[in-house]
Amino acid sequence: MVTNTIYRFLENQSGKGTQELFVRNTGVRASTIWHDRYVSRQSPDQIALDRDISLDAVFEALSFCQENWELICDEKDAEKRRLDSLGFFDGDSTSGQ
């Protein structure tokens, strides 16, 4: 990830093995906020309330995801491949097997 953006509410969490940023002091991935918004269809206000974070943090996480979508998808695909190789999805009909 090459960025000159300075984030007020997001941070890298060393040891997580990902370039994706997390909402500071929460352990919540930026992509989790995106999921809340676009998959679970929650409003930004509801996400902020449910996750006990500021509305600005919600918007910053959504912006990060939009700017780094390819990176996030690549990392999630790599994690799925790793879990597949460990047999994590054996017997799970949703894994495409």
GROMACS elastic network, one bead per residue, 0.5 to 0.9 nm:
[ bonds ]
;  ai    aj funct       b0    kb
    1    19     6  0.67952   500
    1    20     6  0.85814   500
    1    68     6  0.76554   500
    1    71     6  0.71582   500
    3     6     6  0.83651   500
    6    10     6  0.88634   500
    7    10     6  0.54909   500
    7    11     6  0.73295   500
    7    60     6  0.74920   500
    7    64     6  0.88995   500
    8    11     6  0.82427   500
    8    24     6  0.84384   500
    8    57     6  0.78733   500
    8    60     6  0.81345   500
    9    22     6  0.83267   500
    9    23     6  0.57648   500
    9    24     6  0.54314   500
    9    25     6  0.88806   500
    9    54     6  0.87339   500
    9    56     6  0.78161   500
    9    57     6  0.52742   500
    9    58     6  0.86923   500
    9    60     6  0.70038   500
    9    61     6  0.79927   500
   10    21     6  0.58162   500
   10    22     6  0.53070   500
   10    24     6  0.50463   500
   10    25     6  0.88362   500
   10    29     6  0.89505   500
   10    30     6  0.78386   500
   10    57     6  0.74531   500
   10    60     6  0.75565   500
   10    61     6  0.70849   500
   10    64     6  0.87813   500
   11    20     6  0.86900   500
   11    21     6  0.52326   500
   11    22     6  0.53614   500
   11    23     6  0.63763   500
   11    24     6  0.55252   500
   11    25     6  0.85784   500
   12    16     6  0.85886   500
   12    18     6  0.82122   500
   12    19     6  0.69247   500
   12    20     6  0.69656   500
   12    22     6  0.61993   500
   12    23     6  0.88360   500
   12    24     6  0.84444   500
   13    16     6  0.59351   500
   13    17     6  0.83449   500
   13    18     6  0.80276   500
   13    19     6  0.84822   500
   13    20     6  0.85959   500
   13    21     6  0.71277   500
   13    22     6  0.69128   500
   13    24     6  0.89127   500
   13    27     6  0.80454   500
   14    17     6  0.70657   500
   14    18     6  0.81746   500
   15    18     6  0.81401   500
   16    19     6  0.84808   500
   17    20     6  0.89613   500
   18    21     6  0.79489   500
   18    72     6  0.88499   500
   18    75     6  0.71141   500
   19    71     6  0.79068   500
   19    72     6  0.81213   500
   19    75     6  0.82150   500
   20    29     6  0.71167   500
   20    30     6  0.71210   500
   20    31     6  0.80365   500
   20    64     6  0.88381   500
   20    65     6  0.86527   500
   20    68     6  0.83312   500
   20    71     6  0.77126   500
   20    72     6  0.64131   500
   20    75     6  0.82938   500
   21    24     6  0.86489   500
   21    28     6  0.87169   500
   21    29     6  0.61817   500
   21    30     6  0.59369   500
   21    31     6  0.85526   500
   21    61     6  0.81779   500
   21    64     6  0.80653   500
   22    25     6  0.82635   500
   22    26     6  0.74205   500
   22    27     6  0.59112   500
   22    28     6  0.53289   500
   22    30     6  0.53274   500
   22    31     6  0.84781   500
   22    61     6  0.80126   500
   23    26     6  0.57466   500
   23    27     6  0.64216   500
   23    28     6  0.54761   500
   23    29     6  0.62941   500
   23    30     6  0.63927   500
   23    33     6  0.89823   500
   23    53     6  0.83024   500
   23    57     6  0.69721   500
   23    58     6  0.84597   500
   23    60     6  0.89928   500
   23    61     6  0.72303   500
   24    27     6  0.71075   500
   24    28     6  0.80483   500
   24    57     6  0.86957   500
   25    28     6  0.84246   500
   26    29     6  0.85970   500
   26    51     6  0.87343   500
   26    53     6  0.85207   500
   28    31     6  0.83383   500
   28    32     6  0.65550   500
   28    33     6  0.77350   500
   28    51     6  0.86670   500
   29    32     6  0.51768   500
   29    33     6  0.69717   500
   29    34     6  0.89887   500
   29    61     6  0.82809   500
   30    33     6  0.53015   500
   30    34     6  0.65596   500
   30    35     6  0.88194   500
   30    58     6  0.83398   500
   30    60     6  0.85033   500
   30    62     6  0.68874   500
   30    64     6  0.71518   500
   30    65     6  0.65742   500
   31    35     6  0.60632   500
   31    36     6  0.85279   500
   31    61     6  0.74201   500
   31    62     6  0.76975   500
   31    64     6  0.86992   500
   31    65     6  0.62947   500
   31    69     6  0.89675   500
   31    72     6  0.75204   500
   32    36     6  0.61720   500
   32    37     6  0.86167   500
   32    61     6  0.88845   500
   33    36     6  0.50254   500
   33    37     6  0.62499   500
   33    38     6  0.87119   500
   33    44     6  0.88517   500
   33    47     6  0.72784   500
   33    51     6  0.89840   500
   33    58     6  0.66464   500
   33    59     6  0.89753   500
   33    61     6  0.65386   500
   33    62     6  0.67682   500
   33    65     6  0.89667   500
   34    37     6  0.50941   500
   34    38     6  0.60244   500
   34    39     6  0.77384   500
   34    58     6  0.85900   500
   34    61     6  0.73127   500
   34    62     6  0.56601   500
   34    65     6  0.69938   500
   34    66     6  0.89594   500
   35    38     6  0.54158   500
   35    39     6  0.50194   500
   35    40     6  0.63606   500
   35    41     6  0.81126   500
   35    42     6  0.89915   500
   36    39     6  0.59346   500
   36    41     6  0.62528   500
   36    42     6  0.57744   500
   36    43     6  0.83282   500
   36    44     6  0.86814   500
   36    47     6  0.67764   500
   37    40     6  0.59476   500
   37    43     6  0.61931   500
   37    44     6  0.67336   500
   37    47     6  0.73635   500
   37    62     6  0.84480   500
   38    42     6  0.72433   500
   38    43     6  0.89700   500
   39    42     6  0.81418   500
   42    45     6  0.80558   500
   42    46     6  0.60036   500
   42    47     6  0.62962   500
   43    46     6  0.51297   500
   43    47     6  0.62955   500
   43    48     6  0.86872   500
   44    47     6  0.50842   500
   44    48     6  0.61980   500
   44    49     6  0.86202   500
   44    55     6  0.66454   500
   44    58     6  0.64030   500
   44    59     6  0.74292   500
   45    48     6  0.51944   500
   45    49     6  0.62436   500
   45    50     6  0.86220   500
   45    54     6  0.87660   500
   45    55     6  0.63319   500
   45    58     6  0.84444   500
   46    49     6  0.50405   500
   46    50     6  0.59280   500
   46    51     6  0.83688   500
   47    50     6  0.50952   500
   47    51     6  0.58542   500
   47    52     6  0.80033   500
   47    53     6  0.79863   500
   47    55     6  0.80451   500
   47    58     6  0.72029   500
   48    51     6  0.53692   500
   48    52     6  0.55586   500
   48    54     6  0.55634   500
   48    55     6  0.53552   500
   48    56     6  0.86570   500
   48    57     6  0.79178   500
   48    58     6  0.63833   500
   49    52     6  0.50801   500
   49    53     6  0.67447   500
   49    54     6  0.79961   500
   49    55     6  0.84006   500
   50    53     6  0.80350   500
   51    54     6  0.87820   500
   53    56     6  0.83075   500
   53    57     6  0.64584   500
   53    58     6  0.73316   500
   54    57     6  0.51462   500
   54    58     6  0.66184   500
   54    59     6  0.89498   500
   55    58     6  0.50469   500
   55    59     6  0.64139   500
   55    60     6  0.86299   500
   56    59     6  0.51696   500
   56    60     6  0.60685   500
   56    61     6  0.85886   500
   57    60     6  0.50069   500
   57    61     6  0.60932   500
   57    62     6  0.85792   500
   58    61     6  0.52264   500
   58    62     6  0.62673   500
   58    63     6  0.86453   500
   59    62     6  0.50719   500
   59    63     6  0.60994   500
   59    64     6  0.85667   500
   60    63     6  0.50469   500
   60    64     6  0.61189   500
   60    65     6  0.86592   500
   61    64     6  0.50346   500
   61    65     6  0.62545   500
   61    66     6  0.86947   500
   62    65     6  0.51498   500
   62    66     6  0.62885   500
   62    67     6  0.87318   500
   63    66     6  0.50991   500
   63    67     6  0.62191   500
   63    68     6  0.85589   500
   64    67     6  0.51808   500
   64    68     6  0.59956   500
   64    69     6  0.80857   500
   65    68     6  0.51022   500
   65    69     6  0.52543   500
   65    70     6  0.88799   500
   65    71     6  0.89563   500
   65    72     6  0.73946   500
   66    69     6  0.54293   500
   66    70     6  0.89329   500
   67    70     6  0.84315   500
   68    71     6  0.54272   500
   68    72     6  0.63295   500
   68    73     6  0.87709   500
   69    72     6  0.51541   500
   69    73     6  0.61430   500
   69    74     6  0.85376   500
   70    73     6  0.51780   500
   70    74     6  0.60301   500
   70    75     6  0.85666   500
   71    74     6  0.51145   500
   71    75     6  0.61558   500
   71    76     6  0.85963   500
   72    75     6  0.52298   500
   72    76     6  0.61792   500
   72    77     6  0.85959   500
   73    76     6  0.50960   500
   73    77     6  0.60429   500
   73    78     6  0.85463   500
   74    77     6  0.51200   500
   74    78     6  0.61691   500
   74    79     6  0.86484   500
   75    78     6  0.50706   500
   75    79     6  0.61907   500
   75    80     6  0.86663   500
   76    79     6  0.50544   500
   76    80     6  0.62232   500
   76    81     6  0.86793   500
   77    80     6  0.51018   500
   77    81     6  0.62548   500
   77    82     6  0.86517   500
   78    81     6  0.50882   500
   78    82     6  0.61916   500
   78    83     6  0.86755   500
   79    82     6  0.50063   500
   79    83     6  0.61829   500
   79    84     6  0.84957   500
   80    83     6  0.50884   500
   80    84     6  0.59899   500
   80    85     6  0.85588   500
   81    85     6  0.61536   500
   81    86     6  0.87102   500
   82    85     6  0.51684   500
   82    86     6  0.64988   500
   82    87     6  0.89209   500
   82    88     6  0.88343   500
   83    86     6  0.50747   500
   83    87     6  0.64093   500
   83    88     6  0.52334   500
   83    89     6  0.71786   500
   84    87     6  0.50852   500
   84    88     6  0.56035   500
   84    89     6  0.59127   500
   84    90     6  0.77762   500
   84    95     6  0.84058   500
   85    88     6  0.75241   500
   85    89     6  0.89536   500
   86    89     6  0.82934   500
   86    90     6  0.89635   500
   87    90     6  0.52097   500
   87    91     6  0.89311   500
   88    91     6  0.87670   500
   88    92     6  0.85735   500
   89    92     6  0.51411   500
   89    93     6  0.82245   500
   89    94     6  0.81812   500
   89    95     6  0.61536   500
   89    97     6  0.88270   500
   90    93     6  0.83783   500
   90    95     6  0.80628   500
   90    97     6  0.81995   500
   91    94     6  0.89294   500
   91    95     6  0.85117   500
   91    97     6  0.81632   500
   92    95     6  0.58376   500
   92    96     6  0.82620   500
   92    97     6  0.77432   500
   93    96     6  0.63898   500
   93    97     6  0.64769   500
   94    97     6  0.76152   500
